[in-house]
Amino acid sequence: MRGLALAMVVAASLTAGAATSQDRMVRLADQRRIHLDCSGLGKVTAILEIGFGGSGEGWEQVQPKLSRNMRVCSYDRAGVGKSDPGPLPRDGAAIVRDLDEALKRANITGPFIGVGHSSGGLYIRLFAAGHPGQMKGLVLVDPSIEHAGGWEGIRDHALACQRFVEKTPVDRKDWHWDSCLPKDAERQALYLKPSAWQTQVSEIETLFTTTSDQVDAAAARVREIPTIILTAEQGGMAQPQAQMARRFAHAEQRIVPSGHMMMFERPDAIVAAVQDLAKR
């Protein structure tokens, strides 16, 4: 079921509406471009990290509400949405380096509240570890558990998409066309690149190995950060996420009547958690 929900992240992000006027393409030192969308004003900046395969537009029901009283930044990881593919391996350290550099080049500063959904919960913890003095809090939205595994179906789908786009020419009648590619032509250009899918495959293949090891090594640096864990009532993850909460000195677990796709089903719960941390 969780694999199906993650596939829905991909689909929803690919079909989301037009991005807001605050969108920008930030060029990194290696000349790659990262798509960053920052909106709102305030002393606190919320950084939104989506789950595997999703783009920043997956936060479209959360970001406008938060940006009424704070600055909010969502973005597309390398090889997703509008961002260029990245060099391999695409582990957590590489992902956080991209985010750090994009924020610095866009002059986005803390204090930060990090918000991470699913696998994004691992990445936002690594981001927090690099900014311990600037973190006002963390909101982990039905977060993935390090070393958990069980995502073979998602990896196999990404591999199938990679092999599909490696064909010349690509057959529009192949069922992979609708499964792997967005409907609008602008985004198809990225997803037709094998390097985009190689980037995503590397991300998922390192998620429960190298990335999880990095999260373990960073645990002491995030332990004191106030944290709210939003657990989807329908996901069966209450106990593992309760154990995760105990790794923090100041963590609260909230059970939310929702499925894994909380940003679509219960965006209000996410907004409330971020606003609660902002007031502390």
C-alpha positions as MATLAB code, in Angstrom:
seq = 'MRGLALAMVVAASLTAGAATSQDRMVRLADQRRIHLDCSGLGKVTAILEIGFGGSGEGWEQVQPKLSRNMRVCSYDRAGVGKSDPGPLPRDGAAIVRDLDEALKRANITGPFIGVGHSSGGLYIRLFAAGHPGQMKGLVLVDPSIEHAGGWEGIRDHALACQRFVEKTPVDRKDWHWDSCLPKDAERQALYLKPSAWQTQVSEIETLFTTTSDQVDAAAARVREIPTIILTAEQGGMAQPQAQMARRFAHAEQRIVPSGHMMMFERPDAIVAAVQDLAKR';
ca = [
       0.000    0.000    0.000;
       2.821    2.421    0.850;
       4.407    1.744   -2.541;
       1.114    2.620   -4.227;
       0.903    5.830   -2.191;
       4.417    6.819   -3.230;
       3.505    6.238   -6.849;
       0.640    8.661   -6.268;
       3.181   11.295   -5.151;
       4.822   11.000   -8.534;
       1.548   11.160  -10.452;
       0.176   14.083   -8.474;
       3.379   16.063   -8.859;
       3.534   15.451  -12.601;
      -0.011   16.684  -13.122;
      -0.017   19.604  -10.674;
      -1.060   23.043  -11.827;
       1.152   25.883  -12.963;
       3.800   27.036  -10.501;
       3.601   30.396   -8.774;
       5.385   33.570   -9.819;
       8.060   33.110   -7.145;
       9.547   30.189   -9.071;
      13.173   30.418  -10.035;
      15.810   28.209  -11.584;
      18.920   28.423   -9.404;
      22.194   27.613  -11.164;
      24.680   25.674   -9.065;
      28.467   25.877   -9.305;
      28.554   22.842  -11.630;
      26.037   24.641  -13.911;
      23.139   22.343  -13.067;
      19.810   24.064  -12.394;
      17.622   23.448   -9.344;
      13.993   24.554   -9.406;
      13.226   26.524   -6.238;
       9.914   28.139   -5.266;
       9.949   30.511   -2.281;
       6.911   32.528   -1.238;
       5.791   34.610    1.701;
       7.668   36.740    4.208;
       8.597   36.266    7.841;
      11.368   35.677   10.337;
      11.108   31.911    9.910;
      11.645   29.978    6.673;
       9.932   26.616    6.222;
      11.830   24.229    3.919;
       9.551   21.619    2.312;
      11.097   18.291    1.265;
       8.776   16.000   -0.691;
       8.809   12.187   -0.751;
      10.476   10.058   -3.418;
       9.576   10.865   -7.014;
       7.500   13.930   -6.160;
       8.201   17.528   -7.149;
       7.812   20.650   -5.033;
       4.337   21.118   -6.472;
       3.228   18.262   -4.251;
       3.034   20.926   -1.518;
       0.508   23.030   -3.457;
      -2.121   22.743   -0.704;
       0.368   23.446    2.087;
       2.689   26.182    0.842;
       0.085   28.923    0.186;
      -1.364   28.533    3.688;
       2.032   28.625    5.399;
       3.259   31.564    3.343;
       0.617   33.831    4.881;
       2.864   34.353    7.911;
       6.294   32.990    7.036;
       8.620   32.417    4.140;
       8.228   28.956    2.594;
      10.491   27.225    0.091;
       9.739   24.064   -1.841;
      11.977   22.671   -4.559;
      12.541   19.833   -7.007;
      15.354   17.435   -6.247;
      17.770   16.618   -9.054;
      16.159   14.671  -11.890;
      12.600   15.482  -10.805;
      10.116   18.191  -11.810;
      12.111   20.915  -13.513;
      15.525   20.283  -11.923;
      18.435   18.911  -13.938;
      19.672   15.382  -13.237;
      22.543   15.133  -10.798;
      25.826   13.208  -10.647;
      25.719    9.781   -9.032;
      25.419    8.542   -6.384;
      22.303   10.454   -5.365;
      22.474    9.747   -1.638;
      21.269   12.010    1.125;
      24.538   13.916    1.367;
      24.413   14.794   -2.350;
      20.772   15.851   -2.104;
      21.415   18.109    0.895;
      24.440   19.677   -0.810;
      22.192   20.687   -3.709;
      19.587   22.136   -1.352;
      22.174   24.017    0.697;
      23.780   25.546   -2.366;
      20.454   26.466   -3.969;
      19.309   28.256   -0.807;
      22.603   30.131   -0.443;
      22.588   31.247   -4.069;
      18.990   32.420   -3.659;
      19.927   34.270   -0.421;
      17.486   32.242    1.671;
      18.503   32.203    5.323;
      17.199   30.786    8.603;
      15.966   30.247   11.159;
      14.431   27.208    9.492;
      11.621   24.775   10.129;
      12.277   21.637    8.128;
       9.278   19.704    6.790;
       9.900   16.285    5.281;
       7.361   13.840    3.864;
       8.139   10.108    3.585;
      11.718    9.702    2.314;
      11.996   13.482    2.506;
      11.988   13.009    6.275;
      15.454   11.468    6.016;
      16.767   14.276    3.822;
      15.369   17.054    5.998;
      17.007   15.503    9.073;
      20.335   15.595    7.254;
      19.671   19.204    6.277;
      18.934   19.986    9.926;
      22.163   18.303   11.016;
      24.071   20.790    8.889;
      22.222   23.764   10.414;
      21.707   22.832   14.095;
      21.914   26.412   15.361;
      19.460   27.634   12.737;
      16.737   25.026   13.165;
      13.589   26.120   14.979;
      12.011   22.742   14.502;
      11.241   19.710   12.356;
       7.917   18.382   11.091;
       8.213   14.813    9.835;
       5.158   13.882    7.762;
       4.593   10.119    7.915;
       8.369    9.776    7.613;
      10.306    6.822    6.281;
      12.284    4.828    8.823;
      15.992    4.534    8.126;
      17.170    1.068    6.998;
      13.545   -0.089    6.648;
      13.640   -1.173    2.998;
      10.606   -2.641    1.288;
      10.577   -0.285   -1.689;
      11.586   -2.789   -4.325;
       8.424   -2.156   -6.369;
       9.113    1.575   -6.561;
      12.729    0.938   -7.556;
      11.656   -1.545  -10.216;
       9.222    0.997  -11.673;
      11.956    3.648  -11.883;
      14.269    1.113  -13.543;
      11.531    0.209  -16.033;
      11.102    3.898  -16.874;
      14.842    4.285  -17.353;
      14.925    1.367  -19.787;
      11.849    2.686  -21.583;
      13.353    6.107  -22.300;
      16.654    4.528  -23.338;
      14.832    3.070  -26.362;
      15.222    4.925  -29.656;
      12.659    5.956  -30.692;
      10.355    5.887  -27.680;
       7.014    4.277  -28.520;
       4.112    6.502  -27.495;
       1.818    3.452  -27.579;
       3.873    1.688  -24.921;
       2.067    1.701  -21.548;
       5.202    3.177  -19.983;
       4.455    6.458  -21.760;
       1.590    7.293  -19.397;
       3.260    5.606  -16.432;
       6.636    7.320  -16.698;
       6.076   10.646  -18.427;
       4.130   13.804  -17.546;
       1.473   14.994  -19.943;
       2.883   18.443  -20.699;
       5.640   18.692  -23.301;
       7.911   20.925  -21.205;
       8.319   18.300  -18.497;
       8.528   15.415  -20.939;
      11.857   16.791  -22.126;
      13.389   16.078  -18.700;
      11.721   12.728  -18.115;
      12.755   11.507  -21.565;
      16.380   11.747  -20.454;
      17.797    8.453  -19.160;
      19.928   10.505  -16.756;
      16.781   11.744  -14.975;
      15.719    8.173  -14.233;
      19.277    7.142  -13.380;
      19.228    9.925  -10.797;
      15.975    8.656   -9.302;
      17.100    5.030   -9.308;
      20.290    5.995   -7.471;
      18.265    7.974   -4.934;
      16.069    5.022   -4.033;
      18.899    2.475   -4.113;
      20.870    4.498   -1.540;
      17.882    5.458    0.616;
      18.040    2.544    3.050;
      21.804    2.022    2.821;
      24.134    5.007    2.481;
      21.523    7.658    3.223;
      20.278    5.781    6.284;
      23.871    5.448    7.520;
      24.272    9.204    7.129;
      21.095    9.823    9.142;
      22.404    7.535   11.892;
      25.696    9.442   12.009;
      23.844   12.769   12.228;
      21.458   11.707   15.029;
      23.276   13.508   17.853;
      23.216   16.803   15.946;
      19.431   16.786   15.548;
      18.465   15.255   18.886;
      17.746   18.587   20.609;
      15.693   20.075   17.742;
      11.975   20.323   18.640;
      10.193   17.804   16.426;
       6.612   16.908   15.569;
       5.995   13.562   13.868;
       2.708   13.344   11.978;
       1.729    9.691   11.671;
      -0.910    8.643    9.136;
      -3.581    6.692   10.979;
      -4.121    4.422    7.970;
      -0.480    3.565    7.347;
       0.349    1.113   10.109;
       3.459    3.080   11.058;
       2.412    4.286   14.510;
       4.813    2.071   16.460;
       7.935    2.538   14.300;
       7.395    6.292   14.221;
       6.836    6.334   17.996;
      10.242    4.686   18.335;
      11.659    7.371   16.039;
      10.175   10.067   18.282;
      12.097    8.666   21.252;
      15.382    9.413   19.487;
      14.671   13.131   19.920;
      14.843   14.966   23.233;
      11.788   17.085   22.446;
       9.477   15.193   20.096;
       5.711   14.838   19.867;
       3.849   12.270   17.793;
       0.439   13.203   16.398;
      -1.786   10.550   14.868;
      -3.600   12.099   11.897;
      -6.745   10.563   10.333;
      -5.174   10.301    6.906;
      -3.366    8.047    4.501;
       0.290    8.427    3.591;
      -0.463   11.307    1.210;
      -1.120   13.716    4.042;
      -0.170   16.821    2.061;
      -3.235   16.182   -0.113;
      -5.571   14.556    2.425;
      -4.847   16.639    5.537;
      -2.744   19.676    4.639;
      -4.248   21.447    7.646;
      -2.471   19.044   10.013;
       0.872   19.878    8.440;
       0.196   23.618    8.513;
      -0.830   23.462   12.177;
       2.324   21.564   13.164;
       4.600   24.054   11.403;
       2.767   27.004   12.925;
       3.004   25.440   16.396;
       6.775   25.176   16.086;
       7.054   28.707   14.703;
       5.392   30.068   17.861;
       7.856   28.393   20.246;
];
